[in-house]
């Protein structure tokens, strides 16, 4: 059986019309955009399915963050952050404020964003510009096969000025969320 290659965009000679966030939301509410998508740089992308290990690691990180979360912050999972022309839905976001602060509008920034990556390393790295543009203070890419966490900090001019990889082994302390430290050996152990 022959596999079908995904269509490479943009097509030569064709014009592409990016969506605004308002158009993306309206089309989604009308049922014209499939579920499990996110808007990145004006284009709609299908989100990847999640393996059991991905879900377990997200759950473990949520539990660890919740234990260190100050009362002036809230914790969300797979919920939109409005970042200019994008509305990514990171696996985890830590926001300054309460849940009630976001009843009318999605947040426009975050203190900490975490994406858990198995095979989506490059796709998740492509979101860094959106997060930096929105002023997200710290972004972690949890690289599961490598047992490492790639940390991006200090957003400026649509990029993160500081980036460093931690692990395998050792620990990582967030600068955006005081009191939150992850032991990388324990994070990746069954």
Secondary structure, 3 states (H helix, E strand, C coil): CCCCCCCCCCCCCCCCCCCCHHHHHHHHHCCCCCCCEEEECCEEEECCCCCHHHHHHHHHHHHHHHHHCCCCEEEECCCCECECCEECCCCEEEEECCHHHHCCCCECCCCEEEEEECCCHHHHHHCHHHHHHCCCCEEEEEECCCCEEEEEEEEECCEEEEEEEEECCCEEECCCCCCCEEEHHHHCCC
